[in-house]
């Protein structure tokens, strides 16, 4: 027994407006949707993915769906499982979405590191250790980090005060505040894929040059010993590197769907471009 998309709409009581239905049924060529809060974006992403899988023969693992939050990713996975279960009850056709790429950019970058489809020869090198927000904070708060940085970069004795003055316009000697300020700025540098050496060479702002030097030292400190470490912002660079080093990356996914595309940073946009080169969406 077969089922149509409209019959499935009726079965679950979903009534898309004309623009929503048009977006759900769009399968060929690029599509850019402008939608505000409460306009049903998640529903469109859900039904569009279902339409591709059930009615156009796209395998779940051929879809790359980047969401803005883990909550949205969970809702989409649960929604897909529920709807695909309904389809299976009618048609008898089973579906497995365990290999489908659904999640935030950070979680999908982590997944790229172990996906053999993106590894020349089918094997990835040993992945770096991921530092979460707390790990990153304590890595930088460590006295050894600052003593070594001071020695290598000839940092002034009042470096905490200078950092806080530059970032917050406040006269504070707080090491805690200085570390938080560094993390805020360094994450932005990483998300925009900025080279600290180039910043130092091209910038006329002495304070920004100093921050770039400390950022360069921070990057160096993550590559000591036998293991590399990355924070969440640098994780995106790792994902982009994997895509660029594998010539077949653009052919793995047939549809790339990016939620909240207007909020992508430079490294995310370049990663999306690498995936979009040969896709239909």
C-alpha positions as CSV (number, residue, x, y, z in Angstrom):
1,X,0.0,0.0,0.0
2,X,1.3,3.5,-0.9
3,X,0.8,6.8,0.7
4,X,1.1,10.4,-0.6
5,X,2.6,13.4,1.1
6,X,-0.8,15.1,1.3
7,X,-2.3,12.0,2.8
8,X,0.5,12.0,5.4
9,X,-0.2,15.7,6.1
10,X,-3.9,14.8,6.8
11,X,-3.0,11.7,8.8
12,X,-1.1,13.8,11.4
13,X,-3.2,16.9,11.2
14,X,-0.5,19.1,9.6
15,X,-1.8,22.0,7.5
16,X,1.1,23.8,5.8
17,X,0.4,27.2,4.3
18,X,1.2,27.5,0.5
19,X,4.7,28.8,1.1
20,X,5.5,26.1,3.6
21,X,4.2,23.4,1.2
22,X,6.2,24.9,-1.6
23,X,9.4,24.8,0.4
24,X,8.7,21.2,1.6
25,X,8.3,20.0,-1.9
26,X,11.3,21.8,-3.4
27,X,13.9,19.2,-4.2
28,X,15.9,20.6,-7.2
29,X,18.4,23.4,-7.0
30,X,19.3,25.9,-4.3
31,X,16.6,27.2,-1.9
32,X,16.9,30.2,0.5
33,X,14.1,30.7,2.9
34,X,13.5,33.9,4.8
35,X,11.4,33.1,7.9
36,X,11.0,34.8,11.3
37,X,10.4,33.3,14.8
38,X,7.2,31.2,15.0
39,X,6.8,30.8,11.3
40,X,7.2,27.0,11.3
41,X,10.8,26.7,10.3
42,X,11.4,23.4,12.2
43,X,8.2,21.9,10.8
44,X,9.4,22.7,7.2
45,X,12.9,21.2,7.9
46,X,11.2,18.1,9.3
47,X,8.8,17.6,6.4
48,X,11.3,18.5,3.8
49,X,13.6,15.9,5.1
50,X,10.8,13.3,5.2
51,X,9.8,14.2,1.6
52,X,13.3,13.6,0.4
53,X,13.6,10.3,2.1
54,X,10.2,8.8,1.5
55,X,9.1,10.2,-1.8
56,X,12.4,10.9,-3.6
57,X,14.5,8.0,-2.6
58,X,17.2,10.0,-0.8
59,X,19.0,7.9,1.8
60,X,19.1,9.5,5.3
61,X,22.9,9.4,5.3
62,X,22.9,11.5,2.1
63,X,21.3,14.4,4.0
64,X,23.4,17.0,5.9
65,X,21.1,18.9,8.2
66,X,22.8,21.5,10.4
67,X,20.7,22.9,13.2
68,X,21.3,26.0,15.5
69,X,20.7,24.2,18.8
70,X,20.9,20.6,20.1
71,X,17.2,21.0,21.1
72,X,16.2,21.6,17.5
73,X,18.3,18.6,16.4
74,X,16.6,16.4,19.0
75,X,13.1,17.6,17.9
76,X,13.9,16.8,14.3
77,X,15.2,13.3,15.0
78,X,12.3,12.5,17.2
79,X,9.8,13.9,14.6
80,X,11.4,12.0,11.8
81,X,11.3,8.8,13.7
82,X,7.7,9.3,14.5
83,X,6.6,10.2,10.9
84,X,8.8,7.5,9.3
85,X,7.2,5.0,11.7
86,X,3.8,6.0,10.4
87,X,4.9,5.5,6.8
88,X,6.3,2.1,7.6
89,X,3.0,1.1,9.2
90,X,1.3,1.9,6.0
91,X,3.8,0.8,3.3
92,X,5.9,-1.8,5.2
93,X,9.1,0.0,4.1
94,X,11.5,0.4,7.0
95,X,13.8,3.5,7.5
96,X,17.0,3.9,9.4
97,X,18.1,7.5,10.2
98,X,21.0,6.5,12.5
99,X,23.6,7.5,9.9
100,X,21.8,10.8,9.0
101,X,23.8,14.0,9.8
102,X,21.5,16.0,12.1
103,X,22.9,18.3,14.7
104,X,24.7,21.5,15.5
105,X,27.8,22.5,13.5
106,X,30.0,21.5,16.3
107,X,28.5,18.0,16.7
108,X,28.7,17.4,13.0
109,X,32.3,18.5,12.8
110,X,33.1,15.9,15.5
111,X,31.3,13.3,13.5
112,X,33.3,14.2,10.4
113,X,36.5,13.1,12.3
114,X,35.4,9.5,12.5
115,X,33.4,9.2,9.2
116,X,35.4,7.0,6.9
117,X,33.7,8.6,3.8
118,X,35.8,11.7,4.6
119,X,39.1,9.9,5.1
120,X,41.6,9.3,2.3
121,X,42.3,5.6,2.4
122,X,39.3,5.0,4.8
123,X,41.1,5.9,8.0
124,X,41.3,9.1,9.9
125,X,44.4,10.1,11.9
126,X,44.0,10.2,15.7
127,X,41.4,12.9,16.4
128,X,42.3,15.8,18.7
129,X,41.0,16.0,22.3
130,X,38.0,18.3,22.6
131,X,38.1,20.9,25.4
132,X,34.7,22.0,26.6
133,X,34.1,25.5,27.9
134,X,35.3,24.6,31.4
135,X,38.4,22.8,30.1
136,X,39.3,25.8,28.0
137,X,38.9,28.1,30.9
138,X,41.1,26.1,33.2
139,X,43.7,25.6,30.5
140,X,44.1,29.3,30.2
141,X,43.7,30.0,33.9
142,X,46.6,27.7,34.8
143,X,49.5,29.7,36.2
144,X,52.0,27.7,34.1
145,X,50.2,29.0,30.9
146,X,50.7,32.6,31.9
147,X,54.2,32.2,33.2
148,X,55.4,30.5,30.0
149,X,53.5,33.0,27.9
150,X,55.1,35.9,29.8
151,X,58.5,34.5,29.3
152,X,58.1,33.8,25.6
153,X,56.2,37.0,24.7
154,X,57.7,39.4,27.3
155,X,54.3,40.2,28.7
156,X,54.0,43.2,31.1
157,X,53.5,42.6,34.8
158,X,50.0,44.1,34.6
159,X,48.9,42.0,31.7
160,X,45.5,41.2,33.4
161,X,44.8,44.9,33.8
162,X,45.7,45.6,30.2
163,X,43.5,42.8,28.9
164,X,40.5,43.9,31.0
165,X,41.1,47.6,30.0
166,X,41.2,46.7,26.3
167,X,38.2,44.4,26.4
168,X,35.9,46.0,29.0
169,X,37.3,49.5,29.5
170,X,37.7,48.8,33.2
171,X,40.7,49.0,35.5
172,X,40.7,45.5,36.9
173,X,43.5,43.2,37.9
174,X,41.2,40.1,38.0
175,X,42.8,37.1,36.4
176,X,39.4,35.4,36.1
177,X,38.0,38.4,34.1
178,X,41.2,38.5,31.9
179,X,40.8,34.8,31.1
180,X,37.1,35.2,30.3
181,X,38.0,38.1,28.0
182,X,40.7,36.2,26.2
183,X,38.4,33.3,25.6
184,X,35.7,35.5,24.2
185,X,38.2,37.2,21.8
186,X,40.1,34.0,20.9
187,X,36.9,32.1,20.1
188,X,35.9,34.9,17.7
189,X,39.4,34.8,16.1
190,X,39.0,31.0,15.6
191,X,35.5,31.2,14.3
192,X,36.6,33.8,11.7
193,X,39.7,31.6,11.0
194,X,42.1,34.5,11.6
195,X,45.9,34.0,11.6
196,X,47.5,35.6,14.6
197,X,50.8,36.2,12.7
198,X,48.9,38.1,10.0
199,X,47.0,40.2,12.6
200,X,50.3,41.2,14.2
201,X,51.8,42.1,10.8
202,X,48.9,44.1,9.4
203,X,47.4,45.7,12.5
204,X,48.3,49.2,13.8
205,X,46.6,48.8,17.1
206,X,49.3,47.9,19.7
207,X,46.8,46.4,22.1
208,X,45.2,44.2,19.5
209,X,48.7,43.1,18.4
210,X,49.4,42.0,22.0
211,X,46.1,40.1,22.1
212,X,47.0,38.4,18.8
213,X,50.4,37.3,20.2
214,X,48.7,35.8,23.2
215,X,46.2,34.1,20.9
216,X,49.1,32.6,18.9
217,X,50.7,31.3,22.1
218,X,47.3,29.8,23.1
219,X,47.1,27.9,19.8
220,X,50.7,26.7,20.3
221,X,49.9,25.5,23.9
222,X,47.2,23.2,22.5
223,X,49.7,21.3,20.5
224,X,52.2,20.1,23.1
225,X,53.0,16.5,23.9
226,X,51.6,13.5,22.0
227,X,48.0,14.8,21.7
228,X,46.5,17.8,20.1
229,X,43.7,19.7,21.8
230,X,41.0,21.9,20.3
231,X,38.2,24.0,21.8
232,X,34.7,24.2,20.3
233,X,35.6,27.1,18.1
234,X,38.7,25.4,16.7
235,X,36.7,22.2,16.2
236,X,35.0,23.9,13.2
237,X,38.4,24.5,11.6
238,X,39.1,20.7,12.0
239,X,35.9,19.9,10.3
240,X,36.7,22.3,7.4
241,X,40.2,20.8,7.1
242,X,38.8,17.3,6.7
243,X,36.4,18.5,4.0
244,X,39.1,20.3,2.1
245,X,41.6,17.4,2.3
246,X,39.1,14.9,0.9
247,X,38.4,15.5,-2.8
248,X,35.2,13.5,-2.7
249,X,33.6,15.5,0.1
250,X,31.3,17.4,-2.2
251,X,29.7,14.1,-3.4
252,X,28.9,12.5,-0.1
253,X,25.7,14.5,0.6
254,X,23.0,15.0,-2.0
255,X,21.2,17.6,0.1
256,X,22.8,20.1,2.5
257,X,20.3,22.0,4.7
258,X,21.5,24.8,7.0
259,X,19.2,26.2,9.6
260,X,19.8,29.8,10.6
261,X,22.2,30.3,7.8
262,X,22.4,34.1,8.4
263,X,24.2,33.3,11.7
264,X,27.1,31.3,10.2
265,X,30.6,32.5,10.7
266,X,33.4,32.5,8.2
267,X,34.7,29.0,8.8
268,X,31.1,27.6,8.8
269,X,30.3,29.3,5.5
270,X,33.5,27.9,3.9
271,X,32.6,24.4,5.2
272,X,29.1,24.7,3.8
273,X,30.5,25.8,0.4
274,X,32.7,22.8,0.3
275,X,29.7,20.5,0.8
276,X,27.5,22.4,-1.6
277,X,29.7,22.2,-4.6
278,X,28.0,19.2,-6.0
279,X,24.7,19.0,-4.1
280,X,21.2,19.8,-5.1
281,X,20.2,21.8,-2.1
